[in-house]
């Protein structure tokens, strides 16, 4: 069965263009003109990935992200005409997985879509059960539990945590993490990486301001602390 992509954009020309192109690439495509319509459509269609515009009437992309992330962790790629990095950072902070800026090249967007879907599915990864301290990450079921409680991570947060947990104690430089995550469709820089680290800490740390697991090595990068 073809994977379903939902395109959420208030410009009919953009919706039509993406629908035609992605349909030609073998995807099933549904569209919505605003975030409010997209919330209801997503519940019914259960898309595998969402392409989300930011500036829309009724409910903008930020509002959609806030509401939708309470229900599902479906991968979301932001498509925005805005070029300010702060807009992309806010979207990532609210749970988006990646972003592209209009105008964009179709082939680049397609590559991002395929990479994010692969990451969410986990089919290209070797499966491991990682257990460090109170954190358990199961790649086969794509699940995480902390202190016995299930934790809901976005696909990119899951990938980031898995990278760190596979090599406890090893310091990953910031640019190294960006490069490693780029293979999974991440196209961010230091600033956006920091956002994902902060979101991850909020979900797995008892005290995010004094992290027990994901440690910052100032001026270098991050590591998952070894536990006894």
C-alpha positions in Angstrom: 0.0 0.0 0.0 1.3 3.5 -0.9 2.4 5.7 1.9 0.2 8.7 2.6 1.6 12.2 2.6 -0.6 15.1 3.8 0.2 18.5 2.3 -1.0 21.4 4.5 -0.7 24.8 2.7 -3.1 27.7 2.1 -1.8 28.2 -1.5 -3.8 26.0 -3.8 -1.1 26.2 -6.4 1.4 24.7 -3.9 -1.0 22.0 -2.9 -1.7 21.1 -6.5 2.0 21.1 -7.5 3.0 18.9 -4.6 0.1 16.6 -5.0 0.8 16.0 -8.7 4.6 15.5 -8.2 4.3 13.2 -5.1 1.5 11.2 -6.7 3.9 10.6 -9.7 6.5 9.3 -7.2 4.1 6.7 -6.0 2.7 8.3 -2.8 -1.0 8.8 -1.9 -1.5 12.5 -1.3 -4.2 14.3 0.7 -4.3 18.1 1.1 -5.6 20.7 3.5 -5.8 24.5 3.2 -5.2 25.3 6.9 -4.2 23.7 10.2 -7.8 23.4 11.4 -8.8 21.3 8.5 -5.6 19.3 8.7 -6.3 18.3 12.3 -9.5 16.6 11.4 -8.1 15.2 8.1 -5.1 13.7 9.9 -7.3 11.8 12.3 -9.2 10.2 9.5 -6.4 9.7 6.9 -3.6 8.9 9.4 -0.8 10.1 7.1 2.7 8.7 7.2 4.2 12.1 6.9 3.0 15.7 6.9 4.3 18.7 4.8 3.3 21.7 6.8 3.2 25.4 5.9 3.5 27.9 8.7 1.6 31.0 7.7 -2.0 29.9 7.2 -5.5 31.2 8.1 -7.7 29.8 10.9 -4.9 27.7 12.4 -1.3 28.3 11.5 1.4 25.7 11.4 2.6 26.5 14.9 -0.9 26.0 16.3 -1.3 22.8 14.4 2.0 21.4 15.7 1.0 22.2 19.3 -2.3 20.4 19.0 -1.2 17.5 16.7 1.8 16.6 18.8 -0.6 15.9 21.7 -2.2 13.1 19.6 0.4 11.6 17.3 4.2 11.6 16.5 3.8 11.4 12.7 6.9 12.9 11.0 6.4 16.5 10.0 8.5 18.6 7.6 7.9 22.3 7.7 7.7 24.1 4.4 7.9 27.8 4.9 8.5 31.0 2.8 10.1 32.6 5.8 13.8 32.6 5.8 14.4 33.6 9.4 16.1 30.8 11.3 14.0 31.6 14.4 10.8 30.4 12.5 12.4 27.1 11.8 13.7 26.7 15.3 10.3 27.4 16.8 8.8 24.7 14.5 11.4 22.2 15.6 10.9 23.2 19.2 7.2 22.3 18.8 8.0 18.9 17.4 8.7 19.2 13.7 11.4 16.8 12.3 12.9 18.9 9.5 12.3 22.0 7.4 12.7 23.3 3.9 12.4 26.9 2.7 10.4 28.1 -0.3 11.3 28.1 -3.1 12.6 24.5 -2.9 13.8 21.9 -5.5 11.5 19.0 -5.8 14.3 16.4 -5.8 15.7 17.8 -2.6 12.2 17.7 -1.0 11.7 14.1 -2.2 15.1 13.1 -0.7 14.1 14.6 2.6 10.7 12.9 2.5 12.3 9.5 1.8 14.9 9.9 4.5 12.4 10.9 7.2 10.1 8.1 6.3 13.0 5.6 6.5 14.0 7.0 9.8 10.4 6.8 11.2 10.0 3.2 9.9 13.4 2.0 11.1 13.5 -0.6 8.3 17.1 0.4 7.2 18.5 0.1 10.7 19.8 -2.9 12.6 17.6 -3.4 15.6 18.9 -3.2 19.1 17.6 -3.1 22.6 19.6 -0.4 24.4 19.4 -0.2 28.2 21.4 2.4 30.1 20.4 3.4 33.6 16.7 4.0 33.7 16.5 4.6 30.0 15.4 1.7 27.7 15.3 2.2 23.9 13.9 -0.6 21.7 14.7 -0.1 18.0 12.5 -3.0 16.9 9.3 -1.5 18.5 10.6 2.1 18.1 9.8 2.8 21.7 11.5 4.4 24.7 10.8 4.1 28.4 12.3 6.1 31.2 12.0 4.8 34.8 9.4 2.4 33.6 7.2 5.0 31.9 6.8 5.1 28.1 8.1 8.3 26.5 6.9 9.7 23.2 9.7 10.9 21.0 9.6 12.3 17.4 11.5 10.1 14.9 14.4 12.5 14.9 14.6 12.6 18.7 14.5 8.8 18.7 17.4 8.7 16.2 19.4 11.2 18.2 18.9 9.3 21.4 19.9 6.0 19.7 23.1 7.5 18.4 24.1 8.7 21.8 23.1 5.5 23.6 25.0 3.2 21.3 28.3 4.8 22.4 27.9 5.8 26.1 30.7 8.1 27.3 31.7 9.0 23.8 31.7 12.7 23.0 30.0 13.5 19.7 31.0 16.8 18.2 28.2 19.1 17.1 29.1 18.9 13.4 29.5 15.2 13.7 26.0 14.8 15.0 24.6 17.0 12.3 26.4 14.9 9.7 25.2 11.6 11.2 21.6 12.9 11.4 21.9 14.3 7.9 22.0 10.7 6.7 18.5 10.4 8.2 17.2 13.5 6.5 18.1 16.1 9.1 19.2 19.4 7.5 19.8 21.5 10.5 22.8 23.4 12.0 24.1 23.8 15.5 21.1 26.0 16.5 18.5 23.5 15.5 20.5 20.6 16.9 20.4 22.4 20.3 16.6 22.6 20.0 16.4 18.8 19.5 18.8 18.2 22.4 16.7 20.4 24.7 13.4 18.7 23.7 15.0 15.3 24.3 16.1 16.3 27.8 12.7 17.6 28.6 11.3 14.1 27.9 13.9 11.8 29.5 15.6 13.8 32.2 14.1 14.1 35.7 15.7 17.6 35.9 16.5 18.9 32.4 18.5 21.8 33.7 20.8 19.3 35.4 20.8 16.4 33.0 21.8 12.9 34.2 22.0 11.4 30.8 22.5 13.8 27.9 25.5 15.8 28.9 26.9 19.0 27.2 30.6 19.1 26.8 31.0 22.8 26.4 32.7 23.9 23.2 32.7 20.4 21.8 29.4 18.6 21.7 27.3 16.0 23.6 27.5 12.6 25.1 25.3 10.1 26.9 26.8 9.6 30.3 28.0 6.1 31.3 25.9 4.7 34.1 26.9 2.1 36.7 
